[in-house]
Amino acid sequence: MARRPITNFYINEEQSIYLLSHRDAKKHKQWLNICIKQLTMLGYRDVELIGSGAFGFVFAGVDEEYQQWVFKFSRITLAQSVRDRLEDEAYMLSRFNHPMIPKFFAFERIKKQGILMMARSKGHDLEYFSLRQGKIQPKQVLALALQLHTLLLVLREHRNGITPTPVVHGDIKPSNLVWDPVSRGLSLVDWGSSVYAQLDARRNPVGANVMDLMSSDITNTNARMGDVYFIGDEQMSGEKSSPRFDEQGVASTLYALASAQSCRFGAQVIPASSLGLPVEFARVIDGMLSKDKDIRDKAGDYFMRNMPAMAKAFIPDVHREPTKSLIPFWSSHADTLPDTVVYSSRKQFLRQADSEHRLVDVNDAQLERYYREFLFDTGDTEKAFLASISRLAKYPVVGGLSFHWKQDNLFVESSLILYDESLQLAFQDAVDNTVKLAQGIEQKGLFKCCLFDARQTIQVERDATGAFVFEHLPQLSYDIIDIPSTETLRPHSYFEDGKDPDEQLQLPKKIIQCVFELNKIHHTGCIIFESLSQRLKIHHYYRLLDATQESRFRELLNEIMQYAMSIDGVGVAGFMKLPYKNTREFDLCPKQGDHFLSKNPKKHS
């Protein structure tokens, strides 16, 4: 089967504002300021942007009575049929009056702009806690599982008057669950994918529901696409909506929190049974994430029936002892934390074509992200590995990684610098997961990625003729850390591996010569040239490891910038330097071994 070609990495929606053009960044800030000004004129204060997604932007503000509110704006660039979903979301939200669901207040339409207003849930979303704590303790995971069990019952038992009308939220994930550590309350937000269920948990039609009455065609699914990193196979395949959708979202959420991941796809390599959870609970989560639908449904039934009993078990607070990470990383200090962006090279091992092409004709904004990140054509373990790389970029970190799969072994070279010591444990979990998932990939191949600070990205505009416009030639920044001269360093750069098929930009030969000269100086870092028709972006970070070579090092960096002004093509090209004494070697491991909470946990309390 012909494989789909891979194009370049950059994804506009995921980009830092520092990577936008000056004009686009200005327009973006102006638009935000207009929204904030309008809400302020209506009497709200402390107005701030708190989130954005495929369909809209979300602001928060406080009224005169100190009540906190959320304002959700639809993206006016979307088709009208998609913008109308915000009104559907408002309707679904208005059907509930429950402490675990934000209180609906109003929906307004101003010209083409829809605005949904609701109460703001107190606390932070669970993804926020996950990124700061790493693996959530088993005791807290089970407490959250019990609350999610309650939420599922609220959705299943919803009634429209006297008529049972189960609701499917359709997008349960850590970032849509807001946790208040003070009240220990949980709130389910973002109802943009919610619908009335067409089938019950037994796959029987839900009779006489509102959607049946409104629809002239009840043979088609009304399901909407939730986050592709967390939804289950049935929802992904566009089957009729069912409470099973939200069971899958709950299982994915609990697995992601327990494992310190940002998706569900790693469960085959890092199963719940390997995470130090109680045996019964771990087996249930693994069952709910099974590829076998019968096993999934039975495990889901078991969860719904027995979660209250499982939550009563005594589970101690587990003190995590510091351990050595699978690959090293260093901590450093910066007055301003880096705004980290990841650039990666995806080679043949990630290009597994989907033989069924299940979603080729599905038109949904949520899918754009899926296709842009090339995940639809890869196996679950590869998806999880790519998601783990993206998770690394959610930390204030710069550096690079190189993974090389050979016959029975994985070789990893790395240079990672974390700029917030309080995040060391959580970042270690993220790094270790990346290695474990890489161990589960069996194909031979090579994967490389750079993590750089978008704040340091240099942008040079072109005029109408394509020539670069600047008053002073920008300079490439670098740090210096002097290491013992007795320490031998193994150089590694992109060009040593031959031409990268994912890089399309032809660089001037003089730049290549400078990089070769740089390679003789002990340093670590990367430089990536992203040449567009209207401007050139140069992403970089450099750390000089031999202070005696600073003069020559700075001279070469200045020459690179001078020669970069002769770049006339369009595309991406880059180099990465990973100075490391020893390549770390790991055995391939398709599945991590079992590790459960002790059968007698009281002895550890």
Secondary structure as UniProt FT lines:
FT   HELIX           12..14
FT   HELIX           17..19
FT   HELIX           22..41
FT   TURN            42..43
FT   STRAND          45..52
FT   STRAND          56..62
FT   TURN            64..65
FT   STRAND          68..74
FT   TURN            76..77
FT   HELIX           80..83
FT   HELIX           85..94
FT   TURN            99..100
FT   STRAND          104..110
FT   TURN            111..112
FT   STRAND          113..119
FT   STRAND          124..125
FT   HELIX           126..133
FT   HELIX           138..156
FT   STRAND          159..160
FT   TURN            161..162
FT   STRAND          163..164
FT   STRAND          167..168
FT   HELIX           174..176
FT   STRAND          177..180
FT   TURN            181..184
FT   STRAND          185..188
FT   TURN            192..193
FT   STRAND          195..196
FT   TURN            201..202
FT   TURN            207..208
FT   HELIX           210..214
FT   TURN            218..219
FT   TURN            228..230
FT   HELIX           233..236
FT   TURN            237..238
FT   HELIX           243..259
FT   HELIX           265..268
FT   HELIX           272..274
FT   TURN            275..276
FT   HELIX           279..288
FT   HELIX           293..310
FT   TURN            311..312
FT   STRAND          330..331
FT   STRAND          340..346
FT   HELIX           348..350
FT   TURN            358..361
FT   HELIX           365..372
FT   TURN            373..374
FT   TURN            376..377
FT   HELIX           380..392
FT   TURN            393..394
FT   STRAND          397..405
FT   STRAND          409..418
FT   HELIX           421..423
FT   HELIX           424..439
FT   STRAND          445..453
FT   HELIX           454..456
FT   STRAND          458..462
FT   TURN            464..465
FT   STRAND          468..469
FT   STRAND          479..480
FT   TURN            485..486
FT   HELIX           494..497
FT   TURN            501..502
FT   HELIX           509..518
FT   TURN            519..520
FT   STRAND          523..531
FT   STRAND          535..544
FT   HELIX           547..549
FT   HELIX           550..564
FT   TURN            565..566
FT   STRAND          571..577
FT   STRAND          584..587
FT   HELIX           601..604
//
